Amino acid sequence: MMEVKEKQFTAELEAALESVQTDQKDKLFSYTEKINQVNLYRFLEKAAQLAFPRTFWSSANEDFQMAGAGHAFELSAEVSGSRYDQVEQDWNALLSDAIIYNPYHTSGTGVVALGGFSFDPLKPRTALWRNFPSSHFSIPNYILTQIDGDYYFTINRFISYEDSYASLLEELQNNRQTLLDNRGQQNDTSVLRIQHKKEIAPDQWKKTIKKATDVMKNTSIDKIVLAREVRLHFNQAANISDILKRLVDTQSNSYVFGYEMGGDCFIGATPERLVKVKDDEVLSTCLAGTAPRGTTVEEDEQIASNLFEDPKNRKEHNYVVQMIRSTMETYCSEVSVPDEPVVHQYKTLQHLYTPVRAKLKKEHGIFSIISGLHPTPAVGGTPRQDALAFIRDKELLDRGWYGAPIGWMDSNNHGEFAVALRSALIQKDEASLFAGCGIVEDSIPESEYEETKIKLMPMLSVLGVD
């Protein structure tokens, strides 16, 4: 650290330890400083060398990324009925006692919790997701934040009244020096390749689609989203930081995330925001109604026009908009919704898009909105509870965190969550990939199967597909 910053840090650490010893109560100490540019992916590699579990977030359409190392504190709730409330209560309790030095109040600095939820807490967990609870958030020991060209480094350390100041200072300074040192970076010349790819029960998945269409012909269910799994085996252990970088480089307009637990890492590049909160400003977006991109500008524009005018896609899109509006009106005021959608274009697909903006009511937080929105019709179906019951009973897959809320929140009252689509659970030299489709009464199983193959391609392309 520079001399001035060094003096500031040591003074804040000493004061924090004194507060903990005086109150005889353990507390979270958080210290943020502005630093020179540091490579986030190199930071993640250094974190792995120090045996720290890693977290990562990159926001769509914004110059904002975070890389985390370690778990200074963990928030987890297995109780299905109140897991959102429990995490929020524990988060608020943690902040109420925390000792925070952060003169910047910039998003992703100070005390930051990154994490997510499982898709359905009532679905029995299988061995595949053994390391990922129904909900889990971690406050990393060290966070590197890059926003609008500026870099910040945050230290979070849970301090006990029995801790020694000298040993604390040495530990934090040594880890800081290691994590922020970009020297010695070497290009990895080894190439990740897929040696074996296994589709998990594709014929049974198609039969489940037939069951879903039969149910919809005889009930009030309009849509059921069904997902499937592909299992990969690589020629070597996957390099997580390298995969995250390739996702950021290739999947524009997507939220890229990584969350490591017990040696497994859940990663993905999803286009779908669930909710963003900054102070009391709330933004949710509806992304429903899909078409491919064209091979020429003229064809692209024609496909977009057809998508915009298509009654079926507009009806599906409007249903999601009204669901989001209803949730917002429950927890917010000043809800604003455009009269009609626009077409947003991504690398391989284009979607109907409508933003929904509002003001958060004082008695509610970001988890209130998440609890109202999840699962959206895009990942569950409609009506919600009937579709969920079918998925829980008939879908072969344990979705784990796939299709569920994943994101972050900080002590500045900022936070953002996305829907964990286009994702993979990486387990050293193996991985499970997930993709799903919205099934309606006239869905054709083979066509839905082909659609999932397209949705799997973004992740396959960064994992060594030939």
Secondary structure, DSSP 8 states (H G I E B T S, - for coil): --HHHHHHHHHHHHHHHHHHHHHT--EEEEEEEEE----HHHHHHHHHHTT--EEEEE-TTSSEEEEEES-SEEEE---GGGHHHHHHHHHHHHHHH-EEE-SS--TT-SSEEEEEE-S-TTS---GGGTT--SEEEEE-SEEEEEETTEEEEEEEEEE-TT--HHHHHHHHHHHHHHHT--TT---------EEEEEESSHHHHHHHHHHHHHHHHHSS--EEEEEEEEEEEESS---HHHHHHHHHHH-TTSEEEEEEETTEEEEEEE--EEEEEETTEEEEEEEEEEEE--SSHHHHHHHHHHHHH-HHHHHHHHHHHHHHHHHHHHHEEEEE--SS-EEEE-SSEEEEEEEEEEEE-TT--HHHHHHHHSS-TTTSEESHHHHHHHHHHH-----TTTTSEEEEEETTSEEEEEE--SEEEEETTEEEEEEEEEE-TT--HHHHHHHHHHHHHHHHHHTT--
